[in-house]
Amino acid sequence: MVDSYRPLSLKEALDLRADTGAMPFAGGTDLMVRYRYESGAIPDYPRPVMFVNQLDDLRKIRRIDHGLSIGAAVTMTEVLDHDDVPEILKEALLTIAAPGLRNTATIAGNICNASPAGDSICALYALDAGVKLQSPGGERIEPIYQFITGPGKIDLHADEILTEIIIPEDHSTIHLFKKVGTRRANALSKLTLSAVARISDSRIDEIRIAIGAVAPTVVRSLELEKRMEGRSLKEVALEAEDILRDYDALVQPIDDQRSTAVYRKRVAMNLVRHFLLGVVLQQKGA
Ligand SMILES: Cc1cc2nc3c(=O)[nH]c(=O)nc-3n(C[C@H](O)[C@H](O)[C@H](O)COP(=O)(O)OP(=O)(O)OC[C@H]3O[C@@H](n4cnc5c(N)ncnc54)[C@H](O)[C@@H]3O)c2cc1C
C-alpha cells in the first residue's frame, strides 16, 4: 500500500512536503522504474508520493527579466512546442526516449533524478541554467552545477520542491548538441556534448562547454571558459591545444553496461575538439 497525495495548490504541496516528506511525483518515468519490484504490481515506494503534475503554478512557461522560466510540471513535449525555448535545449529533449515518454516526463524530473547521462541536464549546464527551490519558509535559486552534487544526488532540502527552471537569455551565435547512444530513440547516452558560444568581431564574448556521462556530474569548467572569453579567435587558436589538454584531464569516464571508458574519453574529446577547432575557431576572422 502506498500513501499518495494530490495537492490542489502549490501551498498545499509545500505544506505536505514539509509535514510528510512525500516524494514529488511528476511524470513518474523514473520513479515507476526505480521502485518497481514485480510486473503489474504497484511500485514499492519507501515514502509517500505526492503528484505535482496537475499544479497550475508549476505548469507555466513564462518570460522573466533576462530569461525564461519553465515550471517544474511542464512536460518535455510542451517545452518542445514553445517558441521561446533555446534551440540547444530542444535538440537535447528530442533525443530523450520517444514521444510517448516526453508527453509525461518533465525536465524537473530529469534534473532531480541527477543521472550523469541526463540529456536535458547537459544542455542546461551549457545554458547556465538555475533552479528555483521553494519551501513553506521561502525560496532560493541555485545554479544547476551546484544543485547536482553527484550521481543521483541533489541539494534539495527535505521541505523543498523544485518549482522552476530558470534559463538566462540565450545570446549565443553558435551551438552544438551531440548525443552519442546506441541508436537514435529510446537509448540512454554513452556521452553528450552541449556547447554554446557568442562570437562578435572575431572575439569570443561567451563560451560554455558541457560534457555529459564522462564523470560523476556533467563536466563544465568555468576556469577554462574564462580563459577563452574576451579574447580574439587568433589568441585562442594559439592556445587551443593547451586548452584541449586541460579538458582532457577533466574527462574521467567509467566502464559500464552502455560503453567503455576508453570509447567515452576518445569520442568526448573528439567532440570538444570539433566544437573548438572546427566550429568556434572557423568563425569569420579566425
Ligand atoms: C524508457 C525510458 C527511456 C528514457 N530515456 C531517457 C533518455 O534518453 N535521456 C534521459 O535523460 N532520460 C531518459 N529517461 C529517464 C526519465 O525519463 C527522465 O529522467 C525524465 O526526465 C524524468 O522525469 P519525470 O517527470 O518522469 O520524473 P519523475 O519520475 O516523476 O521523478 C524523478 C525524480 O525527480 C523528483 N522530482 C520530480 N519532480 C520534482 C520536483 N518538482 N521537485 C523535486 N523533486 C522532483 C522525484 O521525486 C524523483 O526523485 C528514460 C526513462 C525511461 C523509462
The ligand as an ORCA input file, in Angstrom:
! r2SCAN-3c Opt
* xyz 0 1
  C      12.126      4.045    -21.421
  C      12.848      5.211    -20.817
  C      13.731      5.936    -21.608
  C      14.417      7.028    -21.075
  N      15.285      7.708    -21.889
  C      15.952      8.770    -21.393
  C      16.875      9.487    -22.223
  O      17.079      9.189    -23.397
  N      17.545     10.540    -21.671
  C      17.335     10.929    -20.366
  O      17.955     11.900    -19.941
  N      16.473     10.264    -19.560
  C      15.780      9.196    -20.029
  N      14.905      8.500    -19.224
  C      14.760      8.908    -17.812
  C      13.490      9.768    -17.492
  O      12.504      9.662    -18.460
  C      13.843     11.245    -17.318
  O      14.791     11.364    -16.270
  C      12.632     12.137    -17.025
  O      13.008     13.462    -17.279
  C      12.098     12.057    -15.610
  O      11.037     12.994    -15.476
  P       9.698     12.647    -14.712
  O       8.854     13.865    -14.737
  O       9.086     11.401    -15.237
  O      10.282     12.397    -13.234
  P       9.716     11.509    -12.025
  O       9.912     10.072    -12.304
  O       8.355     11.949    -11.654
  O      10.715     11.977    -10.883
  C      12.123     11.740    -10.962
  C      12.796     12.242     -9.686
  O      12.643     13.643     -9.563
  C      11.953     14.003     -8.374
  N      11.122     15.154     -8.728
  C      10.265     15.267     -9.783
  N       9.729     16.500     -9.808
  C      10.234     17.164     -8.743
  C      10.051     18.489     -8.225
  N       9.233     19.363     -8.812
  N      10.749     18.852     -7.114
  C      11.592     17.958     -6.505
  N      11.793     16.703     -6.940
  C      11.129     16.314     -8.053
  C      11.159     12.761     -7.981
  O      10.844     12.742     -6.602
  C      12.142     11.676     -8.409
  O      13.147     11.523     -7.433
  C      14.209      7.410    -19.724
  C      13.300      6.685    -18.924
  C      12.631      5.601    -19.453
  C      11.661      4.854    -18.586
*
